[in-house]
Amino acid sequence: MKKIGLIGGTGPESTLMYYRELNRRIDTLTGQRQMPEIIIESVDFRKAWSYVEDGRYDALSDYLAMEAQNLRKAGAEVIALTAATMHIVYDEVCSKSGVPLVSIPKAVAREALAKGYHKVGLLGTIFTMEQSYMKNDLLAAGIEVYTPDKADRLLIAHRILTELEVGIVKESTLSEFQAILKKMQAEQGIEAVVLGCTELPLLLNPDNCPVPCLDSVEIHLSELIRLAAKGDSPN
């Protein structure tokens, strides 16, 4: 089993999910004979988020590339960002660090294609919904990507930042998100939704989501485990 490196802290709740699930699943996969070696570089969420908000992408990619290099120097062989929004500088981080990262958008696109979806919704931070980094691989696979209308995008982004990022999960927020997804299904014909923020699985899951979920955490974890177990190259 290859050593796994996570650039975490963006936010802490999803980092906890990754750590817990990698241990649990690999333990189960190996019949309780092995658990993974994991190294976490937990970055300052407030600093990283301010870089994103201010459009300081060079500073963000420098920051995350340094963390990727730290993980590689510490012996990590399979390395990933634990936040979809940080993929806004994915290419730059890989280039500056010289470290290939396991991409959330690429893994999600492969899963959507494998499931035969033609139209998907995308929920996430305002940057994930309004910029292209989470959409490009889906579009390249011939899959149409839809986001909520502006008012709903702002609501979703606010709930993620002020609630889910700090571990607050509310039934009222779940009801809001369910209503948005039902509207997208009726008006845009989405067949599934990409949970494009790694905190969204705290709120939405296959049991309470009005449309099938493409859970970015679930999909990313499966890819990390596959690569760690088989030693394949990322992406």
HUHUJO-V112104 format. One record per pair of residues at least 4 apart in sequence whose ideal C-beta (glycine too) atoms are under 6 Angstrom apart, sorted by the first residue. I is the first residue (numbers start at 1). J is the second residue. D is the distance in Angstrom with one decimal. If there is no record, write none. Layout:
BEGIN
[[I/J/D] [I/J/D]]
END
This chain:
BEGIN
[[1/34/5.9] [1/36/5.8] [1/228/5.5] [2/77/4.1] [2/78/5.2] [2/228/4.6] [2/231/6.0] [3/37/4.5] [3/75/5.3] [3/76/5.1] [3/77/5.3] [4/36/5.5] [4/38/4.9] [4/78/5.1] [4/228/5.4] [5/39/4.8] [5/71/3.3] [5/76/2.7] [5/79/4.1] [6/18/5.8] [6/40/4.8] [6/82/5.3] [7/41/5.3] [7/67/4.8] [7/81/4.9] [8/15/3.3] [8/40/4.9] [8/42/5.0] [8/82/4.6] [9/15/5.9] [9/42/3.8] [9/43/4.5] [9/45/5.3] [10/45/5.2] [10/48/5.2] [10/83/4.0] [10/86/5.6] [11/45/5.3] [11/165/4.3] [13/167/5.0] [13/199/5.5] [14/82/5.4] [14/198/3.6] [14/199/5.3] [15/82/5.2] [17/21/5.9] [17/217/6.0] [18/82/5.0] [21/25/5.7] [21/221/5.4] [22/36/5.5] [23/35/5.3] [25/29/6.0] [26/35/5.9] [26/36/4.8] [27/32/5.7] [27/35/4.9] [30/34/4.1] [39/71/5.6] [39/74/5.1] [39/76/5.0] [41/67/4.1] [41/70/5.5] [41/71/5.7] [43/48/5.4] [43/67/5.9] [45/49/5.8] [50/54/5.9] [51/56/4.4] [51/59/5.0] [51/60/3.8] [57/89/5.3] [60/89/5.2] [61/65/5.8] [61/89/4.0] [61/92/3.7] [61/93/5.2] [61/96/5.9] [64/93/4.7] [65/93/4.9] [65/96/3.8] [65/97/3.9] [68/79/5.9] [68/97/4.0] [68/99/4.3] [69/97/5.0] [71/76/4.1] [71/79/5.2] [72/76/6.0] [72/99/5.2] [78/227/4.8] [78/228/4.9] [79/99/5.7] [79/101/5.6] [80/101/5.6] [80/102/4.2] [80/224/6.0] [81/86/4.6] [83/198/5.6] [84/104/5.2] [84/124/5.8] [84/128/5.5] [84/196/5.1] [84/197/5.7] [84/198/5.9] [84/216/5.8] [85/125/4.8] [85/127/5.5] [85/128/5.6] [87/104/5.8] [87/105/5.9] [87/133/5.2] [88/127/6.0] [88/133/5.2] [89/93/5.5] [92/96/5.9] [93/97/5.8] [94/100/6.0] [94/101/5.7] [100/234/4.6] [102/223/5.7] [102/224/5.8] [102/234/4.5] [103/235/5.5] [104/216/5.3] [104/220/5.1] [105/134/5.1] [105/137/4.7] [106/137/5.1] [106/235/5.3] [107/219/5.0] [107/220/5.5] [107/223/4.5] [108/194/5.8] [108/214/5.8] [108/216/5.5] [108/219/5.5] [109/137/3.6] [109/138/4.8] [109/141/5.1] [111/219/4.9] [112/117/4.8] [112/120/5.9] [112/143/5.5] [112/214/5.7] [113/141/4.6] [117/191/5.0] [117/192/5.1] [119/144/4.6] [119/189/5.5] [119/190/5.2] [119/191/5.3] [120/143/6.0] [120/145/6.0] [120/190/5.9] [120/192/5.1] [120/194/5.5] [121/146/5.2] [121/184/4.8] [121/190/4.1] [121/193/4.2] [122/145/5.4] [122/147/5.3] [122/194/4.8] [122/196/5.1] [123/156/5.8] [123/196/5.9] [124/128/3.0] [124/129/5.4] [124/196/3.4] [124/197/4.2] [125/157/5.6] [125/160/5.8] [125/197/5.7] [126/130/5.8] [126/157/3.8] [127/131/5.3] [128/134/4.9] [128/196/4.8] [129/147/4.5] [129/153/5.1] [132/136/5.3] [134/196/5.0] [135/139/5.6] [135/145/4.6] [138/143/4.4] [138/145/5.1] [146/188/4.4] [146/190/5.7] [148/152/3.5] [148/153/5.1] [148/180/5.3] [152/180/4.9] [158/162/5.9] [159/163/5.1] [159/173/5.0] [160/164/5.0] [160/197/5.5] [161/165/5.5] [163/168/4.1] [164/199/3.9] [164/202/5.5] [165/199/5.8] [169/202/5.3] [169/203/5.7] [174/203/5.7] [178/210/5.6] [181/193/5.9] [181/210/4.8] [181/211/5.7] [182/210/5.0] [183/187/5.8] [184/188/5.0] [184/190/5.0] [185/190/5.5] [185/211/5.5] [192/211/5.5] [192/212/4.2] [192/214/5.5] [193/211/5.3] [194/214/4.6] [195/200/4.0] [195/201/5.9] [195/204/6.0] [195/213/5.8] [195/215/5.0] [195/216/5.5] [196/216/5.8] [198/217/5.1] [200/204/5.6] [201/215/5.3] [201/217/5.1] [204/209/4.9] [206/213/5.4] [209/213/4.9] [216/220/5.8] [225/229/6.0] [226/230/5.9] [227/232/5.3]]
END
